Amino acid sequence: MFRRNARLTVHGRRLLVERVTAGRPVAHVCAEMGISRATGHKWLDRYRCEGDAGLADRSSRPHRSPARTPHETEQRILDLRRNRRLGPARIGGILGLHASTVHHVLTRHRMPKLAWLDRPSGQPIRRYERDRPGELLHVDVKKLGRIRDGGGWRVHGRDSLERRRARHGSRAGYDYVHCAIDDHTRLAYAEIHPDETATTCAAFLRRATAALAELGIHHIERVMTDNAMAYRRSHAWHTALSDIGAQPRFTRRYRPQTNGKAERFDRTLTEEWAYAQPFTNSAHRAQALPGFLHHYNHHRTHTALNGHPPITRVNNLTGHYN
C-alpha cells in the first residue's frame, strides 16, 4: 500500500512511464521526480510485464507463508471461540499455543472481541445511534451512598476509627443521581435527589428537557428508561412525557446494552466525579457535579464522537464533526 507522503502515486508512475517511453533517459526522469533509479526501473518492469495493471498498488502480504498456523489448528481455535467464548490466553493454554498466535488467528478471521458479544448467545451486540439530537433521550438513576460529615473511608482510610464508628452507627443512606443523556449528541444532564419516586422522576424529566433546550436540543421525541414502576405505571411520569411531547420507550429485560449510553455515562459519572477525589460530605460532592457536567458536555473528548465533545454535535449542519 502507498504511504501518505509517497513520491509516486498511480498517476506519478504513469507519468514516469510516459516520459521514459518518449525517449528520455531513466536516470534523468527519476532525478526530476525525486526517486531512485531502482524505483524507476521497478515500475517500468512492472509496466512492461502487466501494462497499466502493473502500476496499481499491491498488498504487502507475501505470496507464501510457510510458517503460518495450520488450517486444522486455526479451525480448532475458531471452534473454541464460537462454542466456549474463550480469550486468546485460555485457548492458547488448551491447544498449547502462544496467546499472541491465537490473537493473530482471531484477528485474521475477523472474530469480534469478547466485549462486543452477548455472552449467553454469542451474538455480536448491535451498537446503534440515533440520527438527530432529541430523537431519543436515555434516563437512568445511579444510587450512591451518602458521605458522613468529615468524610468517609476514602478520606480516613478503611481501617480508621471513624470508619469503624460509622459501621456500628446508623446508616448514612443513599443519594439518587438522576441522569439524562441524548443518544445522538451524548449531551448529559444530572441532578441529585433523596429518592427515586415517580414524582421526583417526573419533575427531573421536565428540568432535564429545559436544560437540554438551553444547550440546543429543543424537542425530545422519545424517552427510554428501564422497567421500574416509577416509569412504567406512574401517572406523574406519563403526564410529564405528554407535557414535553415525547413517547415512552423501555429497555429489553435483562439487556442493559439497550440503555448502554446511560449505563456508560453512569460509569463515567462515578469515575470522574463521585470517586474522583475524597469528599468531606455529600454536600461537598454535590457542589462538584455542575462543574463535571459542564466539562463533560463542552470540553471532555468522546471516543464515539471522533474525539470531540458532545456540544459539537448540536446544530452541526455541515457535518464537520461526524
C-alpha positions as CSV (number, residue, x, y, z in Angstrom):
1,M,0.0,0.0,0.0
2,F,1.2,3.5,-0.8
3,R,2.2,5.9,2.0
4,R,0.5,9.2,2.6
5,N,3.7,11.1,1.6
6,A,4.8,8.8,-1.1
7,R,6.7,10.2,-4.0
8,L,4.8,8.2,-6.6
9,T,1.1,7.6,-6.8
10,V,-0.6,5.7,-9.7
11,H,-0.7,8.9,-11.7
12,G,3.0,9.6,-11.0
13,R,4.0,6.1,-12.1
14,R,2.1,6.6,-15.3
15,L,3.9,9.9,-15.9
16,L,7.2,8.1,-15.3
17,V,6.4,5.6,-17.9
18,E,5.2,8.2,-20.4
19,R,8.4,10.2,-20.1
20,V,10.7,7.2,-20.5
21,T,8.7,5.7,-23.4
22,A,9.0,9.1,-25.1
23,G,12.8,8.5,-25.3
24,R,14.2,10.2,-22.2
25,P,16.8,8.5,-20.1
26,V,15.5,6.7,-17.0
27,A,18.1,8.4,-14.7
28,H,17.1,11.9,-15.8
29,V,13.4,11.2,-15.3
30,C,14.0,9.7,-11.8
31,A,16.0,12.7,-10.8
32,E,13.2,15.0,-11.8
33,M,10.6,13.1,-9.9
34,G,12.8,12.7,-6.8
35,I,13.0,8.9,-6.8
36,S,15.9,6.4,-7.1
37,R,16.8,4.7,-10.4
38,A,15.9,1.3,-8.8
39,T,12.4,2.5,-8.0
40,G,12.0,3.8,-11.6
41,H,13.2,0.6,-13.1
42,K,10.9,-1.4,-10.8
43,W,7.8,0.4,-12.1
44,L,9.0,0.3,-15.7
45,D,9.5,-3.5,-15.5
46,R,6.0,-4.0,-14.0
47,Y,4.5,-1.9,-16.8
48,R,6.3,-3.9,-19.5
49,C,5.1,-7.2,-17.9
50,E,1.5,-6.3,-16.9
51,G,0.6,-3.0,-18.7
52,D,-1.4,-0.4,-16.7
53,A,-2.5,-3.0,-14.2
54,G,1.2,-3.3,-13.1
55,L,1.1,0.4,-11.9
56,A,-1.6,-0.3,-9.3
57,D,-0.8,-0.7,-5.6
58,R,-0.4,-4.2,-4.3
59,S,-0.8,-5.9,-1.0
60,S,2.3,-6.3,1.1
61,R,1.2,-9.8,2.0
62,P,3.7,-12.4,0.8
63,H,2.7,-15.0,-1.8
64,R,3.7,-17.8,0.5
65,S,3.6,-18.1,4.4
66,P,5.3,-21.5,5.2
67,A,5.3,-20.7,9.0
68,R,1.6,-19.9,9.1
69,T,-0.6,-21.8,11.6
70,P,-2.0,-24.9,10.0
71,H,-5.6,-24.8,8.8
72,E,-6.7,-27.5,11.2
73,T,-5.3,-25.6,14.2
74,E,-7.0,-22.4,13.1
75,Q,-10.3,-24.2,12.9
76,R,-9.9,-25.5,16.4
77,I,-9.2,-22.0,17.6
78,L,-12.3,-20.7,15.9
79,D,-14.4,-23.5,17.3
80,L,-13.3,-22.8,20.9
81,R,-14.0,-19.1,20.4
82,R,-17.5,-19.7,19.0
83,N,-18.6,-22.5,21.3
84,R,-17.0,-21.6,24.6
85,R,-16.2,-17.9,24.0
86,L,-12.7,-18.1,25.4
87,G,-9.9,-15.5,25.1
88,P,-6.5,-16.0,23.5
89,A,-4.8,-16.9,26.8
90,R,-7.3,-19.6,27.6
91,I,-7.4,-21.0,24.0
92,G,-3.6,-21.0,23.9
93,G,-3.4,-23.0,27.1
94,I,-5.8,-25.6,25.8
95,L,-4.1,-26.0,22.4
96,G,-0.5,-25.5,23.6
97,L,-0.1,-22.2,21.6
98,H,1.2,-18.8,22.5
99,A,-1.6,-16.3,23.2
100,S,-0.2,-13.9,20.5
101,T,-0.6,-16.7,17.9
102,V,-4.2,-17.2,18.9
103,H,-4.8,-13.5,18.8
104,H,-3.4,-13.3,15.2
105,V,-5.7,-16.1,14.1
106,L,-8.8,-14.5,15.6
107,T,-7.9,-11.1,14.1
108,R,-7.2,-12.6,10.7
109,H,-10.7,-14.2,10.7
110,R,-12.3,-11.0,12.0
111,M,-13.7,-12.6,15.1
112,P,-15.4,-10.0,17.3
113,K,-13.9,-9.2,20.7
114,L,-15.5,-10.9,23.7
115,A,-16.5,-7.5,25.0
116,W,-18.6,-7.0,21.9
117,L,-20.6,-10.2,22.3
118,D,-23.7,-11.1,24.3
119,R,-22.1,-13.9,26.3
120,P,-25.2,-16.2,26.7
121,S,-26.0,-16.2,22.9
122,G,-22.6,-15.4,21.4
123,Q,-24.1,-12.9,19.1
124,P,-22.4,-9.5,18.5
125,I,-24.1,-6.7,20.4
126,R,-25.6,-4.3,17.9
127,R,-24.5,-0.7,18.5
128,Y,-26.9,2.0,17.4
129,E,-27.0,5.7,17.3
130,R,-30.0,8.0,16.5
131,D,-29.7,10.3,13.6
132,R,-30.5,13.6,15.1
133,P,-30.5,15.4,18.5
134,G,-33.6,14.9,20.6
135,E,-34.7,11.8,18.8
136,L,-34.0,9.6,21.9
137,L,-33.2,10.6,25.5
138,H,-31.9,7.9,27.9
139,V,-32.9,8.4,31.5
140,D,-31.5,6.4,34.4
141,V,-30.8,6.6,38.2
142,K,-27.5,6.0,39.8
143,K,-27.6,5.2,43.6
144,L,-24.6,6.4,45.6
145,G,-24.0,6.1,49.3
146,R,-24.1,9.3,51.3
147,I,-20.9,10.7,52.8
148,R,-20.9,11.5,56.5
149,D,-19.7,14.8,57.7
150,G,-15.9,14.7,57.9
151,G,-15.6,12.3,55.0
152,G,-15.8,8.5,54.6
153,W,-13.2,5.8,54.3
154,R,-11.7,7.5,51.2
155,V,-10.6,10.3,53.5
156,H,-9.7,8.5,56.7
157,G,-8.8,5.0,55.3
158,R,-10.6,1.7,55.5
159,D,-9.1,0.8,59.0
160,S,-9.6,4.2,60.6
161,L,-11.5,4.7,63.9
162,E,-14.1,7.0,62.1
163,R,-14.9,4.2,59.7
164,R,-15.4,1.6,62.5
165,R,-17.6,4.0,64.4
166,A,-19.7,4.7,61.2
167,R,-20.1,0.9,60.6
168,H,-21.6,0.4,64.1
169,G,-23.8,3.5,64.0
170,S,-26.8,4.4,61.9
171,R,-26.6,4.2,58.1
172,A,-26.0,7.4,56.2
173,G,-28.4,6.4,53.5
174,Y,-28.2,7.0,49.8
175,D,-28.2,9.8,47.2
176,Y,-30.0,9.1,43.9
177,V,-28.4,10.7,40.9
178,H,-31.0,11.1,38.1
179,C,-29.3,11.2,34.7
180,A,-30.5,12.1,31.2
181,I,-28.3,11.7,28.1
182,D,-29.1,12.4,24.5
183,D,-28.5,9.4,22.2
184,H,-27.1,11.3,19.2
185,T,-25.1,14.1,20.8
186,R,-24.2,12.5,24.2
187,L,-25.1,15.7,25.9
188,A,-25.9,14.9,29.6
189,Y,-27.8,16.4,32.5
190,A,-27.9,15.1,36.1
191,E,-29.4,16.0,39.5
192,I,-29.1,14.6,43.0
193,H,-32.3,13.7,44.9
194,P,-33.0,11.8,48.1
195,D,-35.3,9.3,46.3
196,E,-36.4,7.9,43.0
197,T,-40.1,8.1,43.4
198,A,-42.4,8.8,40.4
199,T,-43.0,12.4,41.4
200,T,-39.2,13.1,41.6
201,C,-38.6,11.3,38.3
202,A,-41.3,13.3,36.5
203,A,-40.0,16.7,37.9
204,F,-36.5,15.7,36.9
205,L,-37.6,15.0,33.3
206,R,-39.1,18.4,32.9
207,R,-36.0,20.1,34.2
208,A,-33.7,18.0,32.1
209,T,-35.7,18.9,29.0
210,A,-35.4,22.6,29.8
211,A,-31.7,22.2,30.4
212,L,-31.1,20.4,27.1
213,A,-33.1,23.1,25.3
214,E,-30.7,25.7,26.6
215,L,-27.9,23.6,25.0
216,G,-29.6,23.5,21.7
217,I,-31.9,20.4,21.8
218,H,-35.3,22.0,21.7
219,H,-37.6,18.9,21.3
220,I,-37.4,15.4,22.8
221,E,-39.2,12.8,20.7
222,R,-38.7,9.6,22.8
223,V,-37.5,8.8,26.3
224,M,-36.0,5.5,27.1
225,T,-35.9,4.1,30.6
226,D,-35.7,0.8,32.4
227,N,-38.8,-1.1,33.5
228,A,-39.1,0.4,37.0
229,M,-42.6,1.0,38.3
230,A,-41.9,4.7,38.5
231,Y,-41.5,4.8,34.7
232,R,-43.9,2.1,33.5
233,R,-47.0,2.7,35.6
234,S,-46.7,6.1,37.1
235,H,-49.3,8.7,36.1
236,A,-47.0,11.5,37.0
237,W,-44.3,10.2,34.7
238,H,-46.6,9.8,31.7
239,T,-48.1,13.2,32.4
240,A,-44.5,14.7,32.2
241,L,-44.0,12.8,28.9
242,S,-47.2,14.3,27.5
243,D,-46.2,17.8,28.6
244,I,-42.9,17.6,26.7
245,G,-44.4,15.8,23.7
246,A,-42.3,12.6,24.0
247,Q,-43.2,8.9,23.6
248,P,-42.0,6.3,26.2
249,R,-39.6,3.6,25.4
250,F,-38.4,0.8,27.6
251,T,-35.3,-1.4,27.7
252,R,-35.5,-5.1,26.9
253,R,-35.5,-7.1,30.1
254,Y,-32.0,-8.4,31.1
255,R,-30.4,-6.4,28.3
256,P,-28.6,-3.4,29.7
257,Q,-27.0,-2.8,26.3
258,T,-30.3,-1.3,25.1
259,N,-29.7,1.5,27.5
260,G,-26.0,1.3,27.1
261,K,-25.3,5.0,26.7
262,A,-26.9,5.8,30.1
263,E,-25.0,2.8,31.6
264,R,-21.7,4.1,30.2
265,F,-22.5,7.7,31.4
266,D,-23.2,6.3,34.9
267,R,-19.7,4.7,34.9
268,T,-18.1,7.9,33.7
269,L,-20.0,9.8,36.4
270,T,-18.7,7.6,39.2
271,E,-15.1,7.5,37.9
272,E,-14.7,11.2,37.1
273,W,-16.9,12.8,39.6
274,A,-18.3,10.7,42.5
275,Y,-15.0,8.8,43.2
276,A,-12.6,11.2,41.5
277,Q,-11.4,12.8,44.8
278,P,-12.1,12.4,48.6
279,F,-15.1,14.5,49.6
280,T,-15.7,15.7,53.2
281,N,-19.5,15.2,52.9
282,S,-22.4,14.7,50.4
283,A,-22.9,18.5,50.0
284,H,-19.2,18.8,49.0
285,R,-19.7,16.1,46.4
286,A,-22.9,17.7,45.1
287,Q,-21.1,21.0,44.6
288,A,-18.7,19.4,42.2
289,L,-21.5,18.0,39.9
290,P,-22.3,21.1,37.9
291,G,-18.6,21.6,37.1
292,F,-18.3,18.0,35.9
293,L,-21.3,18.3,33.7
294,H,-20.0,21.4,32.0
295,H,-16.6,19.8,31.4
296,Y,-18.3,16.6,30.1
297,N,-20.6,18.5,27.7
298,H,-18.2,21.2,26.5
299,H,-14.6,20.0,26.9
300,R,-14.3,16.3,27.5
301,T,-13.4,14.3,24.3
302,H,-15.7,11.4,23.5
303,T,-14.4,8.4,21.5
304,A,-17.8,7.8,19.9
305,L,-17.7,11.4,18.5
306,N,-14.2,11.1,16.9
307,G,-12.6,12.8,19.9
308,H,-14.9,15.8,20.0
309,P,-17.0,16.9,23.0
310,P,-20.8,16.4,22.8
311,I,-21.7,20.1,22.3
312,T,-20.1,19.9,18.9
313,R,-22.9,17.7,17.6
314,V,-25.6,20.2,18.4
315,N,-26.8,22.1,15.3
316,N,-23.9,20.6,13.3
317,L,-25.3,21.4,9.9
318,T,-22.1,20.9,8.0
319,G,-21.4,17.5,9.4
320,H,-17.8,18.7,10.2
321,Y,-17.6,16.6,13.4
322,N,-19.2,13.4,12.2
